[in-house]
Amino acid sequence: AGPGGAAHEAACLIVPQGREHEFVFATACGLRQVAASAGCRRLIAARLNGRQGHTFEGGVEEVREELSATVVALSPAGAGSIPFVTPGESLGARRVLAEGETSSGERYFVEECEEAGSRRTRRLVFGSNARVVQTEVVVGRRKRKTKILAHLASAYHVALVAGLAAYGALRRVCLVGVGGGALATALVEANPEVDLTLIELDPQVVDVASRWFGLDLARRATTVETRDGLLAFEEDWEPPFDAVVVDVDAKDPRLGISCPPEAFLATDYLRKLRRALAPRGLLAFNLVARDRDAARRALLRFAAVFPHVATLRPDEDDLNCLVFAAADADLDALKARLRRWLRDDRRRPDDPLGLAPLIDKLSLLHPPDPT
C-alpha cells in the first residue's frame, strides 16, 4: 500500500525482464518507494515469466490486456482507471540458453537479458530462489562469437576484488563456492600468478561455470576440489592460504541470512578457516542478511575468532555485505596498498572496476559494540 493522499487508488507496475533482482523491485521496501513515486495507495507488481519462451512483443499493451481482470480484482473497490507503468521504454528481453538440474536435483537456468543501451548480461539463477541472481557477467560480440567481457556485473564481486587487492600480494587463494565462476575468473585477471583452489560441492555447477561463464579449468595454477566446503578444512592445508573466500548461498530464501548457510558461520568452522590461513592471511565472506540482528550476531562470531574484522557494502541498497577478517590489518595501509596496486599496473590505469572509491567504504568493526 502506498501513501495517503495518493493520486491513484491503485497502479500496476510491470517489472522489466532481467531487473527482478534489483532492490527496488525485489523488496517490500523498494516497492513502497515505487508506490510513493507513482502516487498510488496500492501498487500491484507484475513480474514477467520470460523463461517460458514468451517474448511480450506487444509491450505494455499486451501485458495490460492479459492482466487487466486480475489487476482489477486485486485493486480496492471503486479504484477507477488503473494505470500500468514500467520504468524506461522497454520491458526487456530474456533468453534461456540452458537449463537443467544440479547433482543435488536443484533446477538451474542460464539466461541472457538485454537491457537499455543493448547491454547484455548472462546470469545463473537457481529455481529455489529465482529472484536472486547467483552469478552475472557482461557479454559482448567479437568476430561473430560471444565473448565474456572482463567486467563484473555484480557490485559485491567488485567489492571482493577490491578488498583482496588492497590486502596485498596473495599467492595462494581458496574460493569456497564456485557458482558461475565469475569471481574466480576476476581473481585470476587481477592476479595472473595466483595459485587458486576452488572448492565446490556440485560438479554440475563447475561444468556450468566452465561452459557458460568462461571459467578456465585448463589453467595449470587452478585446482578444483569437488567436496563439501564445510568438511574441506578438517585437515591442515600445506602450505596455508594467503586468503580464503567463502561465497555460498543458502537454499531457503525465508531465512534471515540467505548467504552463507548457518553452518558456515559456526565459531568452530571459523576457527578451522583461521588455521588454514597464513599468519597474515585474510578471510573474506559474502554475508547477505535481511535480519539486522542475525547479521550482528554473525559479526560477533567473526570478532570472537579474528582480532580484526571489517565490512564493505557496495552501496546502501545492496543486501550483500562483504566481511573481511584477519589477524593483522591496518585500514589506512589497506587503502594505500590498493591505490599503489592500481597505479603500478599499467593494465589498470583508469581503475575500470571503480575499486578505489569502494575501498574508502571499508570500515573496521573490531572491537564490536557490546550493547
N, C-alpha and C positions, 0 to 999 in steps of 0.2 A: 504494500500500500504506500502511496506517495504522500506528499504534504497536504495540509489543509489549504483551502482557498485555491485549489488547482483549477487550471483552465479546462481540463478534461476529466470526466469521471473515470475513464479507462483508456488505455492505449496498448497497442500490441507492438512489441519490439522484436524485429526479425534479426537474429544474431547471424552475422555473415559466416559462411563456412570457413573454417580454419582459425577463427578467433574465439571459439568457445572456451578456451582455456584461460583467456585474459581475465584479470582480476575483476574488471568492471562487468563482465558477462557471467563469470563463474561463481561469484559470491553474492550472498544476500546484501552485503554492504555495498558492493558495486552496483547492483541493480537498483538499490534505493537511490543512489546518486543519479542513475539514468532517469528514474521516475521523477526526481526533483527537477532535473534538467528539462524533461519533456512536459512538465507541468500537469501531471495526472495523479489521481488518487490511487488508481490500481494499475500496475504495469503487468502485462502478460507477456512473458518472454517465450519466443518460439525458436527452437534450435532445429536446423535443417539436417536431415539424415542422408547426406550425400553418399554414405558408404553403401547404400542400396542401389547406386547407379543413377539416381535422379539428378538431373543437371539444372533444373529450375531456370530454364532458358527464358521463361516468361517474366522473370524478375519478381518484383514486389506484387504486381497484379496477380500473378499466378498463385503466389502464396496466399494473398488476400482471398481469392476465390475459393481456395481449398480449405482455409481455416476460419472463414467468416462465422459459420454456425457455431463452431467450438468457442471462438473468442466471445461471441455474444452470450453464450451460456455461462462463461466464466466471469462476465462483467456484472457490475451492480445493476439492479433493475432500474430501467429508465435512463441508462447511460447515454442514450442518443447515439450520434455518429462517433464511431471509434476509429481513430487514425492508426494506420500501420506505418511504422517508421523503421529505418535502418541507417546506421552510420555509413557515410560515403555513398557512392553511386552504384556499387556492385554488391551482390550477395556472395561474392567469392566463388571459387570453384575448388572441388576436391576430387582427386582421382586416386583410387585404391590401386597400388602397384602390386601388393602381395598381402595375403592373409593366411593364417594357419594357426596351429597350436604349438605351444612350447612343450618341452618334455614333461612338464608338470600338468599339462592339459589346459593351460590358460590360453584364451584366444588373443591373438595379436593382429594388428593392422599396420602396414607400411603405406603411408599415403602422401601425396603431394598436394599442397594447397597453393593456389595462386592468389596473391594479394594485390592491393593497389600498387601501381607502378610496375606491374608484371614481375615482381619478386616472387620466386618460387621457393617454398620451403618443403623439405622432406621430413616426415615425422614418424616416430614409432609410438604407437598407442596400444595399451593393453585393455582388453574387454572388461576387466574388473573395475577399472576406473577410467572410462573412456574420455572424460573431460580433462584429464591430466595428460600432458604431453611428456612421455618418458625421455625422448631424445628428439632434437630438432636441429637441422643443418640447412644452410642455404645451398641451392643447386643452381647451376648455370649451363650454358651451352658452349661447346668449343669443338669446332670441326665436326659438327653434326652428332657429337656424342655428349651425353650428360656428364657433368663434372661436379664432384663435391667440392665446393669452394672452401678455401682456408678461412672460414668465418664461422664463429659460433653464434647461433641464433638465440640461445638461452643465456640470459644475463647471469644466472648463477654459475654457469660453466666459465664465463669470462671472469667472474669474481674468484673462482677457484684457481684459475691460471694466474690471476694477479697475486693472490696470496702465496702461492708456491714460488712464483718468480721472485717475489720480494724476499723470500726467506733465504735465497742464495742458491749456490750450485747444489743440485740434488742429483746424485749419480744413480742411486737405486731407489725406485719408487714402486709401491704396490698399490693397485687400484682394486678395491673390493666392490664388485658390481659393475659389469661392463655396459649393460643397456645397449644403446645403439652404437657405442664405441666413439662418440664424438669427443668426449673428454680425453680418452686415451690418445686419439689422433692429435688433439690440440697439445697435449703434453709432449708428444714426440716432436711436433713442429716447433714448440717453444724451446725444447732442449734436445736436439738431434742425437746427442750422445747418451741419453738416459737409458739405463737398464730397467726395463718396465716389466713388472709381473702383474698379470691380470687374473683375478680370482672371480669366477662366475659359476653359479650352481647349475645353470641350464645350458647345455651345449647348443641347443637350438637358438638361443639368444646370441651366442657368439657367431653362429652362422649368419643370422640376420644382420648383425653388425658388419660382418665382412662383405656380405653380398650387396647390401643396400646402402651402407653408410661409410664405406671406404676404409674400414679398419684393416690395416696391413698385418696379416698373420704371418707373412713370409719374412718379416723383418727379423734379423738374427738376434737383436737385443730385446725382443718382445717374447715373453713366455706366458702361455695361457694355462692356468690350472683350473680344471673343471671339478670344483668341490664346494662344499658349504663354507661360506665365509666365516660362520661362527666357529667352525672347527679348525680352520686353517692356521690358527695361531696357538694351538695346543702345544706344539713343539717349538723350539727355538729356531729362528732363521739366521743362517750364517752365510755371508756377512749380514748384519742387520740393515734395515731400510733407512734411508735418509728421510723418507716421507711415506706415510700410509694414508690413502684417501678412501673413505667409506661413502658410497653413494648407492644405497639400497632402499627401494621403496617397499612400504607395507601394502598388502593387497586389499586391506579393508579401508575404504575412504571415510568411514564413520569415526575412525579413531582420532583422538586429539592430536596425536603426532602421526602423520602419514608417511614420514621418512625420517629415520630408518625404523624398522620394526623394533619393538621394545627391547628384545633380547640383545640388540646391538648397543644399547645404552646401559646395560648392566655394568656395575662397577668392576666385577671380576673380568668381564670382557675388555673393558678399557685398560685394566692393568696388563692383560696379555698383549694388547696392542703396544703399550709403552715398552714392554720387554722386547718387542720386535723392532723397536726403533733404536737408531744410533744415539749416543749421548745427547747430541744436539738435534735429534730428529724431530720432525713435525707431523702431527696428526691432524687431518682435515676431515670434517664431517659435513654432509649436507643435511641440515635439520629443517623439516617442513612441519610447522606446528600451527594448528588453528586454535589451540588451547594455550593461553599465556602461562597458566600455572604449570601445565605439563612441560612447556619449554623451559621455564625457570628451574623446575626440578631436574631436568636433563642437564642444564648448565652447571648446577651444583655438583652433579656426579663427575663431570669433567674436572671441575675445580678440586674435587677430592683426590684425584689421581695425578693431575698435572699442576705444577707450580704456576704456569702462565696459561690463561685462556683468553681468547679474543673472538669477536664475532664480526662478520662482514655481511651486510644485507645490501644487495644490488640497488634496490630502491624501496621506497616506503610501502608500495603496494605489492611487493613481491613476497610471497609466503616462504620462499627459500631463504634460509639464513645459514651462512657458512660459519662453522665453528672451527677455530684453529687452536690446537693445544700443544704445548711444548714445555720442555724442562728449562729452556733458556730462550728468552725473547726480549727484544728491545724495540718498541714501536717506532721510534724515530729512526733507528738503524734499518728497520724493515722498509720504511718509506724511501730512505736513501738508496738502499740496495736496488729497489725496483726502478727508480729513476736512472741509476747507473746502468742497469741491465738494458733499459730502453735506449739509453744514449749510446752505449758502446757497441750495440749490434746494428749494423747497417741495414739489416732486413726489417728493422722496426723503427725507422726514423720518424714516422708520423704517429706512433702509438696507435695502430689501426684498430685495436680492440678497446681502446679507451681505458687502459689499465691504471694509468696514473691517477685519474680522478677517483677510481674505485678504492685505491689503497688509502686515500685520505679518509674514507669512511670506516676503516678498520679501527676498532676500539677494544682496548684491553678490559677484561671483566674481572680479573683476579686482583685482590681478593673479592669474592662476591658479597653482595649486600646480605647480611644475615637476617634482615627483617622480612 
